[in-house]
């Protein structure tokens, strides 16, 4: 089934979003929000959303940078499979990450959850979320701000999940009720071992069921097959663990 493009009324304007539905089967299906990495909505994100959808889910992937421009305007200008190309794309993309502060992200999350609930064929039960790179922070914020809705939260090669700042995502984990799966990149400056440990302690203190693992040898951005960071083995491990999470929580 082809990916659908929709528009969502968000906090500060209209946001584009992708919707992926199962290629077969009869709904309703559980809903899942997929939060993109810093490089935006593009064919790789479409492929990932469709794969998750084909497990029997309806997947919504919003353009969280809608304040900065449309999907087309924010698309990487160069091919990213070389280190040089990825770094060049990063110079354009990474400043947007810093501008998406928690006070902007939280009202948007309300819009994404509402939009997912309103999609045709989405079951009325719990929802899941998964995020990549900076999207992992948004996934955690979704789980902690909507504990009655979110039963599953995945975060992969995420950055800044457990910092010393007052709005660090890990500080709100006591509000959550979801099951969490984190697959951290190895030797990741944005999520160093001490931050992984801090996140693990917060999950434990909150009494949450969680997996909080470093994927040995996997660089930051390992799931992104259109970049030089792609790591096939870590990517497949992430898909396996994410599917187990979603099936075990949304379809139990």
QUILIN-V125750 format. One record per residue. RES is the residue in one small letter. PSI is psi as a letter, one per 20 degrees, with the letter a starting at -180 (999 if undefined). Layout:
res:RES psi:PSI
res:RES psi:PSI
This chain:
res:x psi:p
res:x psi:q
res:x psi:p
res:x psi:q
res:x psi:p
res:x psi:r
res:x psi:q
res:x psi:p
res:x psi:o
res:x psi:a
res:x psi:h
res:x psi:k
res:x psi:a
res:x psi:p
res:x psi:p
res:x psi:q
res:x psi:q
res:x psi:q
res:x psi:p
res:x psi:p
res:x psi:q
res:x psi:q
res:x psi:i
res:x psi:r
res:x psi:r
res:x psi:p
res:x psi:a
res:x psi:q
res:x psi:q
res:x psi:q
res:x psi:q
res:x psi:p
res:x psi:p
res:x psi:p
res:x psi:p
res:x psi:r
res:x psi:a
res:x psi:i
res:x psi:i
res:x psi:a
res:x psi:p
res:x psi:r
res:x psi:h
res:x psi:g
res:x psi:h
res:x psi:g
res:x psi:g
res:x psi:g
res:x psi:g
res:x psi:h
res:x psi:g
res:x psi:h
res:x psi:h
res:x psi:i
res:x psi:i
res:x psi:l
res:x psi:q
res:x psi:p
res:x psi:p
res:x psi:p
res:x psi:o
res:x psi:q
res:x psi:n
res:x psi:i
res:x psi:k
res:x psi:h
res:x psi:h
res:x psi:h
res:x psi:r
res:x psi:r
res:x psi:g
res:x psi:g
res:x psi:h
res:x psi:i
res:x psi:q
res:x psi:p
res:x psi:h
res:x psi:r
res:x psi:p
res:x psi:j
res:x psi:i
res:x psi:q
res:x psi:h
res:x psi:g
res:x psi:g
res:x psi:g
res:x psi:h
res:x psi:g
res:x psi:h
res:x psi:h
res:x psi:h
res:x psi:h
res:x psi:h
res:x psi:h
res:x psi:h
res:x psi:h
res:x psi:g
res:x psi:h
res:x psi:i
res:x psi:m
res:x psi:r
res:x psi:h
res:x psi:h
res:x psi:h
res:x psi:h
res:x psi:g
res:x psi:h
res:x psi:g
res:x psi:h
res:x psi:g
res:x psi:g
res:x psi:g
res:x psi:g
res:x psi:g
res:x psi:g
res:x psi:g
res:x psi:h
res:x psi:i
res:x psi:q
res:x psi:p
res:x psi:j
res:x psi:p
res:x psi:q
res:x psi:i
res:x psi:b
res:x psi:q
res:x psi:r
res:x psi:r
res:x psi:q
res:x psi:q
res:x psi:q
res:x psi:p
res:x psi:c
res:x psi:h
res:x psi:h
res:x psi:h
res:x psi:g
res:x psi:h
res:x psi:g
res:x psi:g
res:x psi:h
res:x psi:g
res:x psi:h
res:x psi:h
res:x psi:i
res:x psi:m
res:x psi:h
res:x psi:i
res:x psi:h
res:x psi:o
res:x psi:i
res:x psi:p
res:x psi:p
res:x psi:q
res:x psi:p
res:x psi:p
res:x psi:l
res:x psi:q
res:x psi:q
res:x psi:k
res:x psi:h
res:x psi:n
res:x psi:a
res:x psi:j
res:x psi:q
res:x psi:h
res:x psi:k
res:x psi:p
res:x psi:h
res:x psi:h
res:x psi:i
res:x psi:j
res:x psi:h
res:x psi:h
res:x psi:i
res:x psi:q
res:x psi:j
res:x psi:r
res:x psi:p
res:x psi:q
res:x psi:p
res:x psi:p
res:x psi:n
res:x psi:q
res:x psi:q
res:x psi:q
res:x psi:l
res:x psi:o
res:x psi:h
res:x psi:i
res:x psi:m
res:x psi:r
res:x psi:h
res:x psi:h
res:x psi:h
res:x psi:g
res:x psi:h
res:x psi:g
res:x psi:g
res:x psi:g
res:x psi:h
res:x psi:h
res:x psi:g
res:x psi:g
res:x psi:h
res:x psi:i
res:x psi:k
res:x psi:q
res:x psi:p
res:x psi:q
res:x psi:p
res:x psi:n
res:x psi:q
res:x psi:p
res:x psi:o
res:x psi:p
res:x psi:i
res:x psi:p
res:x psi:r
res:x psi:p
res:x psi:j
res:x psi:h
res:x psi:i
res:x psi:n
res:x psi:i
res:x psi:j
res:x psi:r
res:x psi:i
res:x psi:i
res:x psi:p
res:x psi:o
res:x psi:g
res:x psi:g
res:x psi:h
res:x psi:g
res:x psi:h
res:x psi:g
res:x psi:g
res:x psi:g
res:x psi:g
res:x psi:h
res:x psi:g
res:x psi:g
res:x psi:g
res:x psi:g
res:x psi:g
res:x psi:h
res:x psi:i
res:x psi:h
res:x psi:i
res:x psi:j
res:x psi:999
